[in-house]
Amino acid sequence: MNQRVAFLGLGAMGWHMASHLPKLGLDVLVWNRTVAKAEQHAQCFNTQAVSIEEAVQADFIISCLPTSADVEQLIAQYPPKAGAIWIDCTSGVPASAQKLSQELKRIGCHYLDAPVSGQTIGAESGTLTVMVGGDEQAFQQAQPIIQAFSGLIEYVGESGTGFAVKAVNNTLMATHLWALAEGLTVLKANGVDLSAAVNCINHSSGQSKMSETIISQRVLSRSFEKTFALDLLQKDIGIALDLMSEQDLALPNMQLIQQQFNLLNKSQAQQLDFSAAVQILERQTEIQLHD
């Protein structure tokens, strides 16, 4: 029997990720809370818009939702069929992954936490990095499915470890962005051409993904296009800090970055791209970072 893949959640990332799945030659079902969006996806990419009841009957179910709470609620209401593998690409909570893994195991299913990194451009090009936690045999079965939208897939350990790596990765991203903003503020105050400075940094030891892309494309250009909402980054930093606290670690840099990124409340942060966090520093210093 032909295997079926379902994709749940057609947001900024999910829309593109699901578009690559028909290349596998399998039936691809898509579901979204807004039905019209699933129907539009079906028209654009030869997928099938279905009800959630039908979606969870697929052999492989991929979810890409805002939070672990959303995934938990969905699984509680609409559990998958026996033998299915649930691949959760949400940037979620490790403890939730461990809980869901045990719950699904009891009904004969596997759950993999498989968060992705690479932003919408990586989702569109099918070159995302996927960090996977969970049962290793289930991972081997799911790997060809995940490969459809990934450039790198790395198995990192038992349930919850994928989410842990993603949370720490995003905290590092935030740290790099904030450190760059502070450094460029010093340079701007001293009359340095910022575009020239960033070019030097990108050919020197201070280079990072943030200096290569986000600083020039969004901060210096003042084009803060919303691709990854700031409140979602706040959530990921919080997950990393919880992991730190659970191990009785006191790491001042991680604590400090959380303080800086939480200066905006959730309702404000929901409206902004994560890169707009540098505007907090600009208001503090009264120095704007632009070309």
Steps between C-alpha positions, in 0.01 A plus 500: 500500500625846413618686809357840577661804658303772677623850579326696776551877519559710189656808655803691374721189525247221455363636172839458332602180679184320392551613141801267464325183616322413170847447350517179704232345281267441795151630570541824696216623719500853642298646784483851639270667749404737220354257246540742208875500547516121471284514188730764350804282579333205325445709188857631498695183581282198414435412863158401642316725746334275760329508838710448812324164552629379163845658542580304817432173317816550292808282544725800566359812664708817502393786725634855486300697755582799724546318832518158663169577671337522156641160404399339829146627461479373143629152586267477800200573278615316187749221578675335204434145385711211632832469319521867403806719556431854618778742398469824699684789336369749754764686706375329812565411861719194573277382787200508267686285246578243769137497612359466147752229413379289793133566427527406133709193578206366701282502186768353277635822347829686505556870564811686381586854601650642181526880514644681200736792444566706190214753495246529222767518229626156607145364513433628148822359358470169689833544679394514865709358781297246698607387848319181600439339836314177577511131420791441263326227300200727445741772392649267237150436363412870497828627357401466130187705571690772688757507220244661269541842665845475659862560418632345822330249729674418827382244755594651838365253757195389694162677514532870577857543382398643163297771673790564739747557215256734323442709815872541564564573131243779499637641824842515335343672199351762731834541677685553171242754383511699824881494521523623141254780570705610801826487303354696209361756744854561626624536142217734399570721802861522381411601145564167326320411177290204612467326163878505462542378857258209444690404186821488703335295774367253242855438382640476853465301820191692617291360212175315569176417320350813653777722362484331160126540449278664759706809578530610137166374370284630784675715758713732286234510227225565761290228335375287789291261293321259734614145428557371855300677765687641799263337750595156361867580558413611854332159547808313376734697726267418789522129419880518502498682835265238645741226392782692667305535825398133502869410516573757773723699267546875532626635168499881505517563126190291430317672784599842371385431145161391630468825694580707190263316268217501753491880529211492254185326620349210307227703328759747368743225403232311304487788252874519436770301325770377738753731334302802620628426852799720416262796516485449877872574515460793260246658732727443800804660333318746272728374220331354191681234299460578130708544185 
